[in-house]
Every structure is written in structure tokens, then in C-alpha cells.
């Protein structure tokens, strides 16, 4: 399922940019960019989202998702069933929920003659100190959930 080197990379970086795919009850696809992702093991990813977001609503209603991960020499899409494991992270001032993706299938989306040279570039803007503190709180909650 998830390669060990990718699990180690995600854990070492703290925030790891990915693309999350969900669908509503009518089948309309919704894609969003998130950075709160934490691998529990090779078959389980935890993600944290604003509780009122469209993605969170879709996950609660449908219980299915896909996550696209990019890292050096990898472009993987993970598909699976999702359940909420924590309705709200108490230490965060606004509602954030934690979901768990149980990976059923992983697709390698690289094609011959091409590769990915790194992760999705990401940097906080604004009050970086507060954002780093928030990231740490959320990641710790995902680890413990």
C-alpha cells in the first residue's frame, strides 16, 4: 500500500500537501488542497479538515474518498472508505474534525518518461508562528485520535 519511505517523509515534514477528492450525495466531485495528513500505517491515513467544510460534509455523508500524494518519483492516488475518528479537536479554537481513510487501493499515476521531482511546494503566509503552532496541535491530535 503506502511505501515506507513516503510514510517516513510525511511524518518528518509535519504538514504534507495533498489533493483530497470527495463526492456529495448526488455524485458531484469535489477536490480540495489540504496539508493536515498523517499516516498511521501503510493502509491508514488520517486527515483533518474544518468541520463545516464541503469535504467534511461529503466524507460524513458518503464515507469514501481519494487522496493524491506527490513526492520524489511518486504520484500515488489512494482510494478507500472513511470514518470520522474525532468530531472536534478541543485544543483548536475553530471546529476541526479528524477522519481516517482505510486504503483499499493505491494507483501509481506516473507515466513512462516522466517523474515527480518533489512534494507540492507549500509555505505559510501571514502569522507563521501561529500557523506552525496550529499545525503542531492538529498533527498531534491526528496521531492520538
DSSP file (Angstrom, degrees, kcal/mol; ACC not computed):
  #  RESIDUE AA STRUCTURE BP1 BP2  ACC     N-H-->O    O-->H-N    N-H-->O    O-->H-N    TCO  KAPPA ALPHA  PHI   PSI    X-CA   Y-CA   Z-CA
    1    1 A X              0   0    0      0, 0.0     2,-0.4     0, 0.0    42,-0.2   0.000 360.0 360.0 360.0-111.1    0.0    0.0    0.0
    2    2 A X        -     0   0    0     40,-2.4    42,-0.1     1,-0.1     2,-0.0  -0.628 360.0-117.6 -76.4 129.0    1.8    3.2    1.1
    3    3 A X    >>  -     0   0    0     -2,-0.4     4,-2.1     1,-0.1     3,-0.5  -0.356  16.0-124.5 -64.9 145.1    5.6    2.9    0.7
    4    4 A X  H 3> S+     0   0    0      1,-0.2     4,-2.5     2,-0.2     5,-0.2   0.859 110.1  55.8 -59.0 -38.2    7.6    3.1    3.9
    5    5 A X  H 3> S+     0   0    0      1,-0.2     4,-1.9     2,-0.2    -1,-0.2   0.845 107.9  48.8 -66.9 -31.3    9.7    5.9    2.6
    6    6 A X  H <> S+     0   0    0     -3,-0.5     4,-2.6     2,-0.2     5,-0.2   0.898 109.9  51.3 -72.3 -40.9    6.6    8.0    1.8
    7    7 A X  H  X S+     0   0    0     -4,-2.1     4,-2.3     1,-0.2    32,-0.2   0.941 111.7  47.7 -58.4 -47.6    5.2    7.4    5.3
    8    8 A X  H  X S+     0   0    0     -4,-2.5     4,-2.1     1,-0.2    -1,-0.2   0.897 111.5  50.8 -61.3 -41.6    8.6    8.5    6.8
    9    9 A X  H  X S+     0   0    0     -4,-1.9     4,-1.8     2,-0.2    -2,-0.2   0.933 110.3  48.3 -62.8 -47.4    8.6   11.6    4.6
   10   10 A X  H  X S+     0   0    0     -4,-2.6     4,-1.1     1,-0.2     3,-0.2   0.932 113.6  47.1 -59.8 -46.6    5.1   12.7    5.6
   11   11 A X  H  < S+     0   0    0     -4,-2.3    -1,-0.2     1,-0.2    -2,-0.2   0.867 111.9  50.9 -64.1 -36.2    5.8   12.2    9.3
   12   12 A X  H  < S+     0   0    0     -4,-2.1    -1,-0.2    -5,-0.2    -2,-0.2   0.806 108.7  50.7 -73.8 -28.3    9.1   14.1    9.1
   13   13 A X  H  < S-     0   0    0     -4,-1.8     2,-1.8    -3,-0.2    -1,-0.2   0.715  86.8-150.5 -84.8 -20.1    7.6   17.1    7.4
   14   14 A X  S  < S+     0   0    0     -4,-1.1     2,-0.4    -3,-0.2    23,-0.3  -0.546  80.6  45.5  83.6 -76.6    4.7   17.8    9.7
   15   15 A X  S    S-     0   0    0     -2,-1.8     2,-0.4    21,-0.1    21,-0.2  -0.852  70.9-174.5 -99.1 140.3    2.4   19.3    7.1
   16   16 A X        -     0   0    0     19,-2.2     2,-0.1    -2,-0.4    18,-0.1  -0.922  21.0-132.2-138.5 108.2    2.3   17.5    3.8
   17   17 A X        +     0   0    0     -2,-0.4    53,-0.5   103,-0.3   103,-0.4  -0.378  38.0 157.3 -66.3 131.6    0.3   19.0    0.9
   18   18 A X  E     -AB  34  69A   0     16,-2.7    16,-2.1    -2,-0.1     2,-0.5  -0.897  41.7-113.9-141.4 170.1   -2.1   16.6   -0.9
   19   19 A X  E     -AB  33  68A   0     49,-1.8    49,-3.1    -2,-0.3     2,-0.5  -0.967  28.8-156.5-110.5 125.7   -5.2   16.7   -3.0
   20   20 A X  E     -AB  32  67A   0     12,-3.1    12,-2.1    -2,-0.5     2,-0.5  -0.879   4.3-161.4-104.2 129.5   -8.4   15.3   -1.4
   21   21 A X  E     +AB  31  66A   0     45,-3.5    45,-2.1    -2,-0.5     2,-0.3  -0.945  19.2 157.1-113.0 130.5  -11.2   14.0   -3.6
   22   22 A X  E     -A   30   0A   0      8,-2.7     8,-3.0    -2,-0.5     2,-0.3  -0.836  24.8-143.1-135.2 174.4  -14.7   13.5   -2.2
   23   23 A X  E     -A   29   0A   0     41,-0.4     6,-0.2    -2,-0.3    41,-0.2  -0.995  14.0-128.9-141.4 146.5  -18.2   13.4   -3.8
   24   24 A X    >   -     0   0    0      4,-2.1     3,-2.0    -2,-0.3    34,-0.0  -0.229  43.7 -87.3 -84.0-178.5  -21.6   14.6   -2.5
   25   25 A X  T 3  S+     0   0    0      1,-0.3    -1,-0.1     2,-0.1    33,-0.0   0.689 129.0  54.4 -66.8 -17.7  -24.7   12.5   -2.3
   26   26 A X  T 3  S-     0   0    0      2,-0.1    -1,-0.3     0, 0.0     0, 0.0   0.415 121.5-105.9 -93.5   0.9  -25.6   13.5   -5.9
   27   27 A X    <   +     0   0    0     -3,-2.0     2,-0.4     1,-0.3    -2,-0.1   0.508  67.0 151.6  89.7   5.0  -22.2   12.3   -7.2
   28   28 A X        -     0   0    0      1,-0.1    -4,-2.1    -5,-0.0    -1,-0.3  -0.579  43.2-129.3 -72.7 125.8  -20.7   15.7   -7.7
   29   29 A X  E     -A   23   0A   0     -2,-0.4     2,-0.4    -6,-0.2    -6,-0.3  -0.512  22.2-167.5 -79.3 141.0  -17.0   15.5   -7.3
   30   30 A X  E     -A   22   0A   0     -8,-3.0    -8,-2.7    -2,-0.2     2,-0.4  -0.992   1.5-169.9-130.9 123.8  -15.2   18.0   -5.0
   31   31 A X  E     +A   21   0A   0     -2,-0.4     2,-0.3   -10,-0.2   -10,-0.2  -0.903  10.8 172.2-111.4 142.1  -11.4   18.4   -5.0
   32   32 A X  E     -A   20   0A   0    -12,-2.1   -12,-3.1    -2,-0.4     2,-0.5  -0.990  31.8-120.4-147.8 155.8   -9.5   20.4   -2.4
   33   33 A X  E     +A   19   0A   0     -2,-0.3     2,-0.3   -14,-0.2   -14,-0.2  -0.839  38.5 170.1 -95.9 125.4   -5.9   21.1   -1.3
   34   34 A X  E     -A   18   0A   0    -16,-2.1   -16,-2.7    -2,-0.5    15,-0.1  -0.924  27.9-170.2-133.9 160.6   -5.1   20.1    2.3
   35   35 A X        +     0   0    0     -2,-0.3   -19,-2.2   -18,-0.2     2,-1.4   0.470  63.7  94.1-126.2  -9.2   -2.0   19.8    4.4
   36   36 A X        +     0   0    0     12,-0.4    12,-1.9   -21,-0.2     2,-0.4  -0.689  52.6 137.8 -91.3  90.0   -3.1   18.1    7.6
   37   37 A X  E     +C   47   0A   0     -2,-1.4     2,-0.4   -23,-0.3    10,-0.2  -0.993  25.8 179.7-133.9 137.3   -2.4   14.4    6.7
   38   38 A X  E     -C   46   0A   0      8,-2.9     8,-3.2    -2,-0.4     2,-0.4  -0.946  20.7-139.5-143.7 120.6   -0.8   11.8    9.0
   39   39 A X  E     -C   45   0A   0     -2,-0.4     6,-0.2     6,-0.2     3,-0.1  -0.648  14.6-176.6 -80.4 128.4   -0.1    8.1    8.1
   40   40 A X  E    S-     0   0A   0      4,-2.5     2,-0.3    -2,-0.4    -1,-0.2   0.854  71.1 -33.4 -85.9 -42.5   -0.9    5.7   10.8
   41   41 A X  E >  S-C   44   0A   0      3,-1.4     3,-1.1   -34,-0.0    -1,-0.3  -0.872  83.1 -66.5-159.9-169.8    0.4    2.7    8.8
   42   42 A X  T 3  S+     0   0    0     -2,-0.3   -40,-2.4     1,-0.2     3,-0.1   0.659 132.5  35.8 -67.9 -14.5    0.7    1.5    5.2
   43   43 A X  T 3  S+     0   0    0    -42,-0.2    60,-2.7     1,-0.1     2,-0.4   0.329 109.8  67.3-117.9   5.3   -3.1    1.2    4.9
   44   44 A X  E <   +CD  41 102A   0     -3,-1.1    -4,-2.5    58,-0.2    -3,-1.4  -0.978  49.2 178.3-138.4 124.4   -4.4    4.1    7.0
   45   45 A X  E     -CD  39 101A   0     56,-2.2    56,-3.7    -2,-0.4     2,-0.4  -0.973  14.8-152.5-118.4 135.4   -4.2    7.8    6.6
   46   46 A X  E     -CD  38 100A   0     -8,-3.2    -8,-2.9    -2,-0.4     2,-0.3  -0.884  14.3-173.6-103.2 141.8   -5.7   10.4    8.9
   47   47 A X  E     -CD  37  99A   0     52,-2.4    52,-3.2    -2,-0.4     2,-0.4  -0.976  12.4-148.7-131.8 147.6   -6.8   13.8    7.6
   48   48 A X  E     + D   0  98A   0    -12,-1.9   -12,-0.4    -2,-0.3     2,-0.3  -0.953  21.5 172.0-118.3 137.8   -8.0   16.8    9.5
   49   49 A X  E     - D   0  97A   0     48,-2.3    48,-2.7    -2,-0.4     2,-0.2  -0.959  45.5 -87.5-139.3 153.4  -10.5   19.3    8.0
   50   50 A X  E >   - D   0  96A   0     -2,-0.3     3,-2.0    46,-0.2     6,-0.4  -0.494  45.4-128.8 -57.4 128.9  -12.5   22.3    9.1
   51   51 A X  T 3  S+     0   0    0     44,-2.2    -1,-0.2     1,-0.3    45,-0.1   0.794 103.8  48.2 -58.8 -32.3  -15.7   20.6   10.4
   52   52 A X  T 3  S+     0   0    0     43,-0.4    -1,-0.3     4,-0.1    -2,-0.1   0.379  86.5 119.3 -90.7   5.2  -18.0   22.7    8.3
   53   53 A X  S <> S-     0   0    0     -3,-2.0     4,-2.2     1,-0.1     5,-0.2  -0.250  75.4-116.9 -71.4 158.6  -16.2   22.3    5.0
   54   54 A X  H  > S+     0   0    0      1,-0.2     4,-2.7     2,-0.2     5,-0.2   0.888 116.5  53.7 -59.4 -40.5  -17.8   20.7    2.0
   55   55 A X  H  > S+     0   0    0      2,-0.2     4,-2.6     1,-0.2    -1,-0.2   0.922 107.6  49.3 -62.7 -44.2  -15.2   17.9    2.1
   56   56 A X  H  > S+     0   0    0     -6,-0.4     4,-2.1     2,-0.2    -1,-0.2   0.918 112.1  48.9 -61.5 -43.2  -16.0   17.1    5.7
   57   57 A X  H  X S+     0   0    0     -4,-2.2     4,-2.3     1,-0.2    -2,-0.2   0.935 111.7  49.1 -61.7 -46.3  -19.8   17.0    4.9
   58   58 A X  H  X>S+     0   0    0     -4,-2.7     4,-3.0     1,-0.2     5,-0.7   0.902 109.9  51.5 -61.3 -41.4  -19.1   14.8    1.9
   59   59 A X  H  X5S+     0   0    0     -4,-2.6     4,-1.3     1,-0.2    -1,-0.2   0.896 111.7  47.1 -63.2 -39.7  -17.0   12.4    4.0
   60   60 A X  H  <5S+     0   0    0     -4,-2.1    -1,-0.2    -5,-0.2    -2,-0.2   0.891 118.4  41.1 -68.2 -38.6  -19.7   12.1    6.6
   61   61 A X  H  <5S+     0   0    0     -4,-2.3    -2,-0.2    -5,-0.2    -1,-0.2   0.878 131.2  21.0 -78.5 -38.3  -22.4   11.5    4.0
   62   62 A X  H  <5S-     0   0    0     -4,-3.0    -3,-0.2    -5,-0.2    -2,-0.2   0.770  80.1-147.3-105.0 -32.4  -20.6    9.2    1.6
   63   63 A X     << +     0   0    0     -4,-1.3    19,-2.4    -5,-0.7     2,-0.3   0.747  63.2 103.7  69.5  23.0  -17.8    7.7    3.6
   64   64 A X  E     + E   0  81A   0     -6,-0.3   -41,-0.4    17,-0.3     2,-0.3  -0.981  38.5 152.9-136.1 149.0  -15.5    7.4    0.6
   65   65 A X  E     - E   0  80A   0     15,-2.1    15,-1.9    -2,-0.3     2,-0.3  -0.980  27.8-141.7-160.2 167.9  -12.5    9.5   -0.6
   66   66 A X  E     -BE  21  79A   0    -45,-2.1   -45,-3.5    -2,-0.3     2,-0.4  -0.987  12.0-160.1-135.3 148.7   -9.3    9.5   -2.6
   67   67 A X  E     -BE  20  78A   0     11,-2.1    11,-2.9    -2,-0.3     2,-0.6  -0.996   7.3-150.3-128.6 129.9   -6.1   11.3   -1.7
   68   68 A X  E     -BE  19  77A   0    -49,-3.1   -49,-1.8    -2,-0.4     2,-0.4  -0.901  15.7-167.5-103.9 124.5   -3.4   12.1   -4.2
   69   69 A X  E     -BE  18  76A   0      7,-3.2     7,-2.3    -2,-0.6     2,-0.4  -0.915   4.4-165.6-115.0 135.2    0.1   12.2   -2.8
   70   70 A X  E     + E   0  75A   0    -53,-0.5    50,-0.4    -2,-0.4     2,-0.3  -0.974  23.0 141.0-120.7 132.0    3.2   13.6   -4.6
   71   71 A X  E >   - E   0  74A   0      3,-1.9     3,-2.8    -2,-0.4    47,-0.3  -0.931  63.9 -45.7-153.9 173.3    6.8   13.0   -3.6
   72   72 A X  T 3  S-     0   0    0      1,-0.3    45,-0.2    -2,-0.3     3,-0.1  -0.225 128.3  -7.1 -51.6 122.1   10.1   12.4   -5.4
   73   73 A X  T 3  S+     0   0    0     43,-3.4     2,-0.4     1,-0.1    -1,-0.3   0.641 119.4  99.4  66.4  18.1    9.4    9.8   -8.0
   74   74 A X  E <   +E   71   0A   0     -3,-2.8    -3,-1.9    42,-0.1     2,-0.2  -0.998  35.3 166.8-139.2 137.8    5.9    9.2   -6.8
   75   75 A X  E     +E   70   0A   0     -2,-0.4    34,-3.5    -5,-0.2     2,-0.4  -0.761  29.2 173.3-141.2  92.6    2.4   10.3   -7.8
   76   76 A X  E     -EF  69 108A   0     -7,-2.3    -7,-3.2    -2,-0.2     2,-0.5  -0.842  23.8-158.4-111.6 137.4    0.0    8.0   -5.9
   77   77 A X  E     -EF  68 107A   0     30,-2.4    30,-2.8    -2,-0.4     2,-0.5  -0.972  11.9-160.0-112.1 125.9   -3.8    8.0   -5.6
   78   78 A X  E     -EF  67 106A   0    -11,-2.9   -11,-2.1    -2,-0.5     2,-0.3  -0.911   7.3-168.6-107.7 126.7   -5.2    6.2   -2.5
   79   79 A X  E     +EF  66 105A   0     26,-2.9    25,-3.0    -2,-0.5    26,-1.6  -0.871  25.6 109.4-113.3 145.5   -8.8    5.2   -2.6
   80   80 A X  E     -EF  65 103A   0    -15,-1.9   -15,-2.1    -2,-0.3     2,-0.3  -0.996  59.0 -58.2 175.4-174.6  -10.9    3.9    0.3
   81   81 A X  E     -EF  64 102A   0     21,-1.2    21,-3.1    -2,-0.3     2,-0.4  -0.642  44.3-153.1 -90.9 148.4  -13.5    4.2    3.0
   82   82 A X  E     + F   0 101A   0    -19,-2.4     2,-0.3    -2,-0.3    19,-0.2  -0.933  14.0 179.0-126.2 143.6  -13.5    7.0    5.5
   83   83 A X  E     - F   0 100A   0     17,-1.7    17,-2.9    -2,-0.4     2,-0.4  -0.990  33.9-111.2-138.4 151.1  -14.9    7.3    9.0
   84   84 A X  E     + F   0  99A   0     -2,-0.3    15,-0.3    15,-0.2     3,-0.1  -0.664  31.3 175.7 -78.5 131.4  -14.7   10.2   11.5
   85   85 A X  E    S+     0   0A   0     13,-2.6     2,-0.3    -2,-0.4    14,-0.2   0.576  73.0  25.0-110.3 -16.1  -12.5    9.4   14.4
   86   86 A X  E     - F   0  98A   0     12,-1.8    12,-2.8     1,-0.1    -1,-0.3  -0.878  60.1-161.5-151.3 115.4  -12.7   12.7   16.2
   87   87 A X  S    S+     0   0    0     -2,-0.3     2,-0.3     1,-0.2    -1,-0.1   0.878  80.7   4.9 -66.2 -38.0  -15.6   15.1   15.9
   88   88 A X        -     0   0    0      9,-0.1     2,-0.8     7,-0.1    -1,-0.2  -0.974  64.1-131.3-151.7 134.2  -13.6   18.1   17.2
   89   89 A X    >   -     0   0    0      7,-2.0     3,-1.6    -2,-0.3     7,-0.2  -0.766  24.1-155.0 -81.2 111.7  -10.1   18.8   18.2
   90   90 A X  T 3  S+     0   0    0     -2,-0.8    -1,-0.2     1,-0.3     5,-0.0   0.796  86.4  59.5 -62.4 -32.3  -10.6   20.5   21.6
   91   91 A X  T 3  S+     0   0    0     46,-0.1     2,-0.4    -3,-0.1    -1,-0.3   0.446  89.6  85.8 -80.7   1.3   -7.4   22.4   21.6
   92   92 A X  S <  S-     0   0    0     -3,-1.6     4,-0.2     4,-0.1    42,-0.0  -0.875  75.5-138.9-105.1 136.0   -8.2   24.3   18.3
   93   93 A X  S    S+     0   0    0     -2,-0.4     2,-0.3     2,-0.1    -1,-0.1   0.698  87.7  45.7 -69.9 -20.6  -10.3   27.5   18.5
   94   94 A X  S    S-     0   0    0     -5,-0.1     2,-0.3    -3,-0.0    -5,-0.2  -0.856 106.9 -80.7-119.8 159.2  -12.4   26.6   15.5
   95   95 A X        +     0   0    0     -2,-0.3   -44,-2.2    -7,-0.1     2,-0.4  -0.407  52.3 169.0 -67.5 119.6  -14.1   23.3   14.7
   96   96 A X  E     -D   50   0A   0     -2,-0.3    -7,-2.0   -46,-0.3     2,-0.3  -0.999  14.3-160.7-129.0 128.8  -11.6   20.8   13.1
   97   97 A X  E     -D   49   0A   0    -48,-2.7   -48,-2.3    -2,-0.4     2,-0.5  -0.779  10.1-137.8-108.7 153.4  -12.6   17.1   12.7
   98   98 A X  E     -DF  48  86A   0    -12,-2.8   -13,-2.6    -2,-0.3   -12,-1.8  -0.943  20.4-173.2-113.4 131.5  -10.3   14.1   12.1
   99   99 A X  E     -DF  47  84A   0    -52,-3.2   -52,-2.4    -2,-0.5     2,-0.5  -0.858  14.9-140.7-120.1 155.5  -11.1   11.4    9.6
  100  100 A X  E     -DF  46  83A   0    -17,-2.9   -17,-1.7    -2,-0.3     2,-0.6  -0.976   7.4-155.6-121.8 124.8   -9.5    8.1    8.9
  101  101 A X  E     -DF  45  82A   0    -56,-3.7   -56,-2.2    -2,-0.5     2,-0.8  -0.883   5.1-155.8 -98.8 117.3   -9.0    6.8    5.3
  102  102 A X  E     -DF  44  81A   0    -21,-3.1   -21,-1.2    -2,-0.6     2,-0.4  -0.848  24.2-133.0 -92.7 109.4   -8.7    3.0    5.2
  103  103 A X  E     + F   0  80A   0    -60,-2.7   -23,-0.3    -2,-0.8     3,-0.1  -0.480  35.4 167.9 -75.3 121.2   -6.9    2.5    1.9
  104  104 A X  E     +     0   0A   0    -25,-3.0     2,-0.3    -2,-0.4   -24,-0.2   0.717  69.6  13.9 -96.6 -29.7   -8.4   -0.2   -0.3
  105  105 A X  E     - F   0  79A   0    -26,-1.6   -26,-2.9     2,-0.0     2,-0.4  -0.998  56.9-160.3-152.4 141.1   -6.4    0.6   -3.5
  106  106 A X  E     - F   0  78A   0     -2,-0.3     2,-0.4   -28,-0.2   -28,-0.2  -0.994  11.4-162.0-124.7 128.5   -3.3    2.6   -4.5
  107  107 A X  E     - F   0  77A   0    -30,-2.8   -30,-2.4    -2,-0.4     2,-0.7  -0.920  14.4-140.3-110.2 135.5   -2.7    3.7   -8.1
  108  108 A X  E     - F   0  76A   0     -2,-0.4   -32,-0.2   -32,-0.2   -34,-0.0  -0.856  17.5-172.7 -90.5 117.1    0.6    4.8   -9.4
  109  109 A X        +     0   0    0    -34,-3.5     2,-0.2    -2,-0.7   -33,-0.1   0.270  43.7 114.4 -99.6  10.7   -0.1    7.7  -11.7
  110  110 A X        -     0   0    0    -35,-0.3     2,-0.3   -37,-0.1     5,-0.1  -0.502  52.1-151.4 -76.4 152.6    3.4    8.2  -13.2
  111  111 A X    >   -     0   0    0     -2,-0.2     3,-1.7     1,-0.0    -2,-0.1  -0.867  31.5 -78.7-122.7 158.2    3.8    7.5  -16.8
  112  112 A X  T 3  S+     0   0    0     -2,-0.3     3,-0.1     1,-0.3    -1,-0.0  -0.270 116.7  22.4 -57.0 134.3    6.9    6.4  -18.8
  113  113 A X  T 3  S+     0   0    0      1,-0.2     2,-0.3    -3,-0.0    -1,-0.3   0.526 112.4  80.5  88.3   5.7    9.3    9.2  -19.5
  114  114 A X    <   +     0   0    0     -3,-1.7     2,-0.3   -41,-0.0    -1,-0.2  -0.973  47.6 172.6-141.3 156.5    8.1   11.4  -16.6
  115  115 A X        -     0   0    0     -2,-0.3     2,-0.4    -3,-0.1   -43,-0.1  -0.953  33.9-109.4-151.6 169.8    8.6   11.7  -12.9
  116  116 A X        -     0   0    0     -2,-0.3   -43,-3.4   -45,-0.2   -42,-0.1  -0.899  21.0-160.5-103.2 135.0    7.8   13.9   -9.9
  117  117 A X        -     0   0    0     -2,-0.4     2,-0.3   -45,-0.2   -45,-0.2   0.514  62.7 -25.7 -98.6  -4.8   10.8   15.8   -8.5
  118  118 A X  S    S-     0   0    0    -47,-0.3   -44,-0.1   -44,-0.1    -1,-0.1  -0.973  79.7 -58.2-178.0-170.8    9.4   16.7   -5.1
  119  119 A X  S    S-     0   0    0     -2,-0.3     2,-0.4     1,-0.1   -48,-0.2  -0.330  71.3 -75.1 -81.7 172.3    6.4   17.4   -2.9
  120  120 A X        -     0   0    0   -103,-0.4  -103,-0.3   -50,-0.4    -1,-0.1  -0.575  58.2-113.1 -66.2 122.9    3.9   20.1   -3.7
  121  121 A X        +     0   0    0     -2,-0.4     2,-0.3    -3,-0.1    -1,-0.1  -0.382  48.3 169.8 -61.4 134.6    5.6   23.3   -2.7
  122  122 A X        +     0   0    0     -2,-0.1     2,-0.3  -107,-0.1  -107,-0.1  -0.995  13.9 169.4-150.3 139.4    3.9   24.9    0.3
  123  123 A X        -     0   0    0     -2,-0.3     2,-0.1     0, 0.0    -2,-0.0  -0.986  32.5-116.7-148.6 142.9    4.6   27.7    2.7
  124  124 A X        -     0   0    0     -2,-0.3     2,-0.3     4,-0.0     4,-0.1  -0.474  27.9-161.2 -72.4 149.3    2.5   29.5    5.3
  125  125 A X        +     0   0    0     -2,-0.1     2,-0.3     2,-0.1     6,-0.1  -0.824  55.9  22.1-122.1 167.9    1.8   33.2    4.9
  126  126 A X  S    S+     0   0    0     -2,-0.3     2,-1.6     1,-0.1     3,-0.1  -0.583 125.3  10.6  78.8-139.4    0.7   35.7    7.5
  127  127 A X     >  +     0   0    0     -2,-0.3     4,-2.0     1,-0.2     3,-0.2  -0.580  69.5 179.2 -79.7  88.0    1.4   34.8   11.1
  128  128 A X  H  > S+     0   0    0     -2,-1.6     4,-2.7     1,-0.2     5,-0.2   0.862  75.7  57.6 -61.5 -39.3    3.8   31.9   10.5
  129  129 A X  H  > S+     0   0    0      1,-0.2     4,-1.9     2,-0.2    -1,-0.2   0.923 109.4  44.6 -59.5 -45.4    4.4   31.3   14.2
  130  130 A X  H  > S+     0   0    0     -3,-0.2     4,-2.4     2,-0.2    -1,-0.2   0.878 113.0  51.7 -67.2 -37.1    0.7   30.8   14.9
  131  131 A X  H  X S+     0   0    0     -4,-2.0     4,-2.9     2,-0.2    -2,-0.2   0.905 109.1  49.5 -66.3 -41.0    0.2   28.6   11.9
  132  132 A X  H  X S+     0   0    0     -4,-2.7     4,-2.3     2,-0.2    -1,-0.2   0.900 111.5  49.9 -64.0 -40.2    3.1   26.4   12.9
  133  133 A X  H  X S+     0   0    0     -4,-1.9     4,-2.1    -5,-0.2    -2,-0.2   0.920 111.8  48.0 -63.2 -44.4    1.6   26.1   16.4
  134  134 A X  H  X S+     0   0    0     -4,-2.4     4,-2.6     2,-0.2     5,-0.2   0.932 110.5  51.7 -61.9 -46.5   -1.8   25.2   14.9
  135  135 A X  H  X S+     0   0    0     -4,-2.9     4,-2.8     1,-0.2     5,-0.3   0.923 109.6  49.8 -55.7 -46.0   -0.2   22.6   12.6
  136  136 A X  H  X S+     0   0    0     -4,-2.3     4,-2.2     1,-0.2    -1,-0.2   0.900 111.0  49.2 -61.3 -42.3    1.5   21.0   15.6
  137  137 A X  H  X S+     0   0    0     -4,-2.1     4,-1.9     2,-0.2    -1,-0.2   0.924 114.3  44.6 -63.4 -45.4   -1.7   20.9   17.6
  138  138 A X  H  X S+     0   0    0     -4,-2.6     4,-2.3     2,-0.2    -2,-0.2   0.918 113.2  49.5 -67.9 -44.0   -3.7   19.3   14.8
  139  139 A X  H  X S+     0   0    0     -4,-2.8     4,-2.3    -5,-0.2    -1,-0.2   0.907 110.7  50.5 -64.0 -40.9   -1.0   16.8   13.8
  140  140 A X  H  X S+     0   0    0     -4,-2.2     4,-1.9    -5,-0.3    -1,-0.2   0.904 110.1  50.5 -62.4 -40.5   -0.6   15.7   17.5
  141  141 A X  H  X S+     0   0    0     -4,-1.9     4,-2.1     2,-0.2    -2,-0.2   0.884 109.4  51.1 -65.0 -38.6   -4.4   15.2   17.7
  142  142 A X  H  < S+     0   0    0     -4,-2.3    -2,-0.2     1,-0.2    -1,-0.2   0.901 109.3  51.2 -64.7 -39.9   -4.4   13.1   14.5
  143  143 A X  H  < S+     0   0    0     -4,-2.3    -2,-0.2     1,-0.2    -1,-0.2   0.906 117.1  39.1 -60.7 -42.0   -1.6   11.0   16.0
  144  144 A X  H  <        0   0    0     -4,-1.9    -2,-0.2     1,-0.2    -1,-0.2   0.736 360.0 360.0 -83.0 -25.1   -3.6   10.4   19.2
  145  145 A X     <        0   0    0     -4,-2.1    -1,-0.2    -5,-0.2    -2,-0.1   0.516 360.0 360.0 -56.2 360.0   -7.1   10.0   17.7
